[in-house]
Amino acid sequence: MSREERRAGMSLAAIFGLRMLGLFLILPVFSVHAQTLQGGDNLMLVGIAIGAYGITQAMLQIAFGAASDRFGRKPVIVAGLVIFFLGSVVAALANDIYMVIAGRVLQGAGAISAAVTALAADLTRDQHRTKIMAMIGASIGLVFALSMVAAPLLYAAIGMSGIFWFTAILAAGAIFVVLRVVPDAPPVPRANAGRFVDVLRDGQLMRLNFGVFALHLIQTTMWVLVPAALVAAGGLALTEHWKVYLPAVLLSFAVMVPAVIFAERHGRMKSVFNAAIILLVIVQLGLFALGDTLFGLALWLTLFFVAFNVLEATQPSWISKIAPAASKGTALGVYNTLQSLGLFLGGMLGGYIAQQHGAQAVNLVCAVIAVVWLVLAATMNPPPRRVEAAVPGTDATN
């Protein structure tokens, strides 16, 4: 990669990381803290407070992606981060569960994921795009692991209000990175910007959209059960779950990075992609049959993170390669909308199936969803391989 591409990848990964860290930090501690809030004894309201972010993300991703096609990536990203900042402030000032919900809804209204990934596509050449997406995906995995470790410590030190204020500071830091560190993008074609119908009619794009929906639905469906399974199988207290998550995430990166490089360098994107989906099926069947020990859980979670990170890196890159140039932000908006819906619906589905049919039924349903995804992915055309070309302001030989 050129120096500008490396700079773009690291700075955009930092934006994702700063924003997602602020969101993840409440997950390990909020359900306990909510009992101190007025209305926090209502578990449904607690669940809404946690999930409200995802539903507003789903509602606005397409609008933000299309706006970035029309008005430019950076202005839209900054506007979304300002909204996220304001939502964090509202939640920090909350003294009841309803105000926290309002803050979380406002946080989710800063739906910039599509605009950020579209900017990453604008600033990189095709043959390096998956590496940039892998950097962004890696930042999400790392901050998730970090939040599992840091949240209990921060809560003890500064409380929930302090965590929300810290989230606001992270959003302000991300705005600084956008304005002062991220390279300027080339002009976005605007003549036919944001053609939503064209995106929906594209069978290749919609297969990828189903894929990200399935991946994140499986992820959140699993995490309805994983914390309780770690307690039951390994006797790990909630504050010690990072001892499983962190090594699993780090080991998965050690496998994911060479897999992504191989896929890009040798034009084997589809093969690596399908292999990751197959691994996802194996993980679900493994959890079904051999997921009742701490070692088994750690093994299957590590393999899950391998599959998850490979798929998380390759899918947005694939979309950015095949989406029409004038509708790239719109295409990524649809993609991120399906991602947010998967996150929101996964928890509901996992809880319902586990309550009605038991924990093992959840793994079987996830395996079936992954098999359906594999069938759809097998019918896709591989993404085009294009010759290396220089990006504006860089040396093509870098």
C-alpha positions in Angstrom: 0.0 0.0 0.0 1.1 3.6 -0.6 1.7 6.0 2.3 -1.6 7.7 1.7 -3.5 4.4 1.7 -1.9 3.4 5.0 -2.7 6.8 6.5 -6.3 6.4 5.3 -6.7 2.9 6.7 -5.2 3.7 10.1 -7.2 7.0 10.5 -10.5 5.5 9.4 -10.0 2.4 11.6 -9.3 4.9 14.5 -12.6 6.6 13.8 -14.5 3.3 13.9 -12.6 2.2 17.0 -13.2 5.4 18.9 -16.9 5.4 18.2 -17.4 1.6 18.8 -15.4 1.7 22.0 -17.9 4.3 23.3 -20.8 2.0 22.4 -19.3 -1.2 23.7 -18.2 0.1 27.1 -21.8 0.1 28.4 -22.5 -3.5 27.5 -20.9 -5.4 30.4 -22.2 -3.0 33.1 -25.4 -1.2 32.1 -27.8 -3.9 33.1 -26.4 -3.7 36.7 -26.3 0.1 36.7 -29.9 0.4 35.4 -31.2 -0.9 38.7 -30.1 2.5 40.2 -32.2 4.5 37.7 -35.8 5.4 37.9 -37.6 2.8 35.7 -34.5 0.6 35.5 -36.2 -2.3 37.2 -38.1 -2.9 33.9 -36.0 -5.4 32.0 -37.8 -4.6 28.7 -36.8 -0.9 29.1 -33.2 -1.9 29.9 -33.2 -4.0 26.7 -34.6 -1.1 24.7 -31.9 1.2 26.1 -29.2 -1.2 24.9 -30.8 -2.0 21.5 -32.2 1.4 20.6 -28.9 2.3 19.1 -29.1 -0.5 16.6 -32.6 0.2 15.3 -31.9 3.9 14.6 -28.7 2.9 12.9 -30.7 0.6 10.6 -33.2 3.3 9.9 -30.6 5.9 8.9 -27.7 4.1 7.3 -29.1 4.3 3.8 -29.9 8.0 4.2 -26.4 8.8 5.4 -24.8 6.7 2.7 -26.8 8.4 0.0 -26.1 11.8 1.5 -22.3 11.0 1.3 -22.8 10.2 -2.4 -24.4 13.6 -2.9 -22.6 16.0 -0.5 -19.3 14.3 0.1 -18.0 11.8 2.7 -16.3 14.0 5.2 -19.2 16.5 5.9 -21.6 13.6 6.4 -19.2 11.8 8.7 -18.6 14.9 10.8 -22.4 15.6 11.0 -22.9 12.0 12.2 -20.2 12.2 14.9 -21.7 15.5 16.1 -25.1 13.7 16.5 -23.4 10.9 18.3 -21.6 13.4 20.6 -24.9 15.0 21.5 -26.5 11.6 22.2 -23.6 10.7 24.6 -24.2 14.0 26.4 -27.9 13.3 26.8 -27.2 9.8 28.2 -24.5 11.3 30.6 -27.1 13.7 32.0 -29.8 11.0 32.4 -31.4 10.3 35.8 -34.0 7.8 34.5 -34.1 5.0 32.0 -36.2 7.0 29.5 -33.5 9.7 29.2 -30.9 7.0 28.6 -33.1 5.5 25.9 -33.3 9.0 24.3 -29.6 9.4 24.4 -29.0 5.9 22.8 -31.5 6.7 20.1 -29.7 9.9 19.3 -26.3 8.1 19.4 -27.7 5.7 16.8 -28.9 8.5 14.6 -25.2 9.3 13.8 -25.2 6.4 11.3 -21.8 7.0 9.6 -20.7 3.4 9.0 -21.6 3.5 5.3 -20.0 6.9 4.7 -16.8 5.7 6.4 -16.5 2.5 4.5 -17.3 4.4 1.2 -14.5 6.9 2.1 -12.2 4.0 2.7 -13.1 2.7 -0.8 -12.6 6.1 -2.4 -9.1 6.4 -0.9 -7.7 3.0 -1.8 -7.0 1.0 -4.9 -9.0 -2.2 -5.5 -6.1 -4.6 -4.8 -5.5 -3.1 -1.4 -9.2 -2.4 -0.4 -9.7 -5.6 1.6 -6.6 -4.8 3.7 -8.1 -1.5 4.6 -11.5 -3.1 5.4 -9.6 -5.7 7.5 -7.9 -2.8 9.4 -11.4 -1.4 10.1 -12.8 -4.8 11.1 -9.8 -5.4 13.3 -10.3 -2.1 15.2 -13.9 -3.2 16.0 -12.7 -6.6 17.3 -10.0 -5.0 19.4 -12.1 -2.4 21.0 -14.8 -5.0 21.8 -12.1 -7.0 23.7 -10.8 -3.8 25.3 -14.3 -2.8 26.4 -14.8 -6.2 28.2 -11.6 -5.4 30.2 -12.0 -1.7 30.7 -15.7 -1.3 31.4 -15.9 -2.7 34.9 -12.8 -0.7 35.9 -14.1 2.5 34.4 -17.5 2.0 36.0 -15.9 1.6 39.4 -13.8 4.8 38.9 -16.1 7.2 37.1 -19.6 5.6 37.1 -22.0 5.3 34.2 -22.3 9.0 33.7 -18.6 9.2 33.5 -18.5 6.5 30.8 -21.0 8.4 28.7 -18.9 11.6 29.1 -15.9 9.6 28.1 -17.9 8.4 25.0 -18.6 12.1 24.1 -14.8 12.8 24.4 -14.1 9.9 22.1 -16.6 11.3 19.5 -14.9 14.7 19.7 -11.5 12.9 19.1 -13.0 11.1 16.1 -14.1 14.5 14.6 -10.6 15.8 15.0 -9.2 12.7 13.2 -11.7 13.2 10.3 -10.8 16.9 9.9 -7.0 16.8 10.4 -5.8 13.3 9.8 -7.9 11.5 7.2 -6.8 12.3 3.6 -9.1 14.3 1.4 -11.2 12.1 -0.9 -11.5 12.5 -4.7 -14.7 14.1 -5.9 -17.8 11.8 -5.7 -19.7 11.4 -9.0 -23.0 13.1 -8.4 -25.0 13.0 -11.6 -26.9 9.9 -10.5 -26.0 9.8 -6.9 -27.8 7.5 -4.5 -29.8 5.3 -6.9 -31.5 3.1 -4.3 -33.6 1.1 -6.7 -30.6 0.1 -8.8 -28.9 -1.2 -5.6 -31.9 -3.3 -4.7 -32.2 -4.8 -8.2 -28.5 -6.0 -8.1 -28.6 -9.7 -7.2 -24.9 -9.8 -6.4 -25.2 -6.9 -3.9 -28.2 -8.3 -2.3 -26.5 -11.7 -1.7 -23.8 -9.8 0.1 -26.4 -7.8 2.0 -28.1 -11.1 3.2 -24.6 -12.2 4.2 -23.9 -9.4 6.5 -27.4 -9.7 8.0 -26.8 -13.4 8.6 -23.3 -12.8 10.1 -24.4 -10.2 12.6 -27.6 -12.0 13.5 -25.6 -15.1 14.3 -23.1 -13.0 16.3 -25.7 -11.5 18.6 -27.8 -14.7 18.8 -24.7 -16.4 20.1 -23.9 -13.8 22.6 -27.3 -14.3 24.3 -25.8 -17.7 25.4 -22.0 -17.3 25.5 -21.7 -15.3 28.8 -23.9 -17.7 30.7 -22.1 -20.7 29.1 -18.8 -19.3 30.2 -20.1 -19.0 33.8 -21.7 -22.5 33.7 -18.9 -24.4 31.9 -15.8 -22.6 33.3 -17.0 -20.9 36.4 -15.8 -17.6 35.1 -17.3 -14.5 36.7 -18.5 -11.8 34.2 -15.5 -9.6 35.0 -13.1 -12.4 33.9 -14.7 -13.2 30.5 -12.1 -11.1 28.8 -9.6 -13.8 29.6 -11.4 -15.9 26.9 -12.4 -13.1 24.6 -9.0 -11.3 24.3 -6.9 -14.3 23.3 -9.6 -15.5 21.0 -9.7 -12.2 19.2 -5.9 -11.8 19.0 -5.4 -15.4 17.7 -8.1 -14.8 15.1 -6.3 -11.8 13.8 -3.1 -13.9 13.4 -5.1 -16.2 11.0 -7.3 -13.5 9.4 -4.5 -11.3 8.2 -2.6 -13.9 6.0 -6.0 -15.2 4.7 -7.0 -11.7 3.5 -3.6 -11.1 1.9 -3.8 -14.5 0.2 -7.3 -13.7 -1.1 -6.2 -10.4 -2.5 -2.8 -11.4 -3.9 -4.0 -14.5 -5.7 -7.5 -13.5 -6.7 -9.0 -16.1 -4.4 -11.6 -13.8 -2.7 -14.5 -16.1 -3.3 -12.7 -19.2 -2.2 -11.6 -17.6 1.1 -15.0 -16.1 1.6 -16.8 -19.4 1.2 -14.3 -21.2 3.4 -15.0 -18.7 6.2 -18.8 -19.4 5.8 -18.1 -23.2 6.0 -16.0 -22.5 9.2 -19.0 -20.6 10.6 -21.2 -23.7 10.0 -18.6 -25.9 11.7 -18.4 -23.6 14.7 -22.2 -23.7 15.2 -22.2 -27.5 15.0 -19.2 -27.7 17.3 -20.9 -25.5 19.9 -24.0 -27.8 19.6 -22.0 -31.0 20.2 -18.9 -30.0 22.1 -19.5 -26.6 23.7 -20.0 -27.6 27.3 -16.4 -27.2 28.5 -14.3 -24.1 29.0 -11.7 -25.4 26.5 -14.4 -26.3 24.0 -16.0 -22.8 24.3 -12.6 -21.1 23.9 -11.7 -23.2 20.8 -15.1 -22.6 19.1 -15.1 -18.9 20.0 -11.6 -18.5 18.5 -12.6 -20.2 15.3 -15.8 -18.0 15.2 -13.7 -14.9 15.4 -11.5 -16.1 12.6 -14.5 -16.6 10.3 -16.2 -13.4 11.5 -13.1 -11.2 10.9 -12.4 -12.7 7.5 -16.1 -12.1 6.5 -16.2 -8.7 8.1 -13.1 -7.6 6.1 -14.0 -9.1 2.7 -17.7 -8.3 2.4 -17.6 -4.4 2.3 -14.6 -4.6 0.0 -16.5 -6.9 -2.4 -19.5 -4.5 -2.4 -17.2 -1.5 -3.0 -15.7 -3.2 -6.0 -19.0 -4.1 -7.7 -21.3 -1.2 -6.7 -21.8 1.5 -9.3 -19.4 4.4 -8.6 -22.2 7.0 -8.3 -24.1 4.7 -5.8 -21.3 3.3 -3.7 -22.4 5.2 -0.6 -26.0 4.1 -1.1 -24.9 0.4 -1.6 -22.9 0.5 1.6 -25.9 2.2 3.3 -28.1 -0.8 2.4 -25.3 -3.1 3.5 -25.0 -1.4 6.9 -28.7 -1.3 7.4 -28.9 -5.0 7.0 -26.0 -5.3 9.4 -27.8 -3.2 12.0 -31.0 -5.2 11.6 -29.1 -8.4 12.1 -27.6 -7.0 15.3 -31.0 -5.9 16.6 -32.9 -9.1 15.6 -30.3 -11.5 16.7 -30.7 -10.9 20.4 -34.5 -11.2 20.1 -34.2 -14.5 18.1 -31.6 -16.0 20.4 -33.6 -15.3 23.5 -36.8 -16.6 22.1 -35.4 -19.8 20.7 -33.4 -20.5 23.9 -36.5 -19.9 26.1 -38.8 -22.1 23.9 -36.4 -24.9 22.8 -33.2 -24.7 24.8 -29.7 -23.4 24.1 -28.6 -26.1 21.7 -31.5 -25.2 19.4 -30.0 -21.8 19.0 -26.8 -23.3 17.6 -28.7 -25.5 15.1 -30.7 -22.5 13.9 -27.5 -20.5 13.4 -26.0 -23.4 11.5 -29.0 -23.6 9.2 -28.8 -19.8 8.5 -25.1 -20.2 7.7 -25.8 -23.1 5.3 -28.4 -20.9 3.5 -25.9 -18.2 3.2 -23.3 -20.6 1.8 -25.7 -21.7 -0.9 -26.3 -18.1 -1.9 -22.6 -17.2 -1.8 -21.7 -20.2 -4.0 -23.8 -18.8 -6.8 -22.0 -15.4 -6.7 -19.5 -14.2 -9.3 -16.0 -13.5 -7.9 -15.2 -9.8 -7.6 -13.2 -8.4 -10.6 -9.4 -8.3 -10.5 -8.2 -5.0 -11.7 -4.7 -3.9 -12.6 -2.8 -1.7 -10.1 -3.3 2.0 -10.6 -2.0 5.0 -8.8 -4.2 6.9 -6.5 -4.2 10.7 -6.8 -1.2 12.2 -5.1 0.7 9.0 -4.7 3.3 6.9 -6.4 1.9 3.7 -8.0 5.1 1.9 -7.2 4.8 2.3 -3.5 
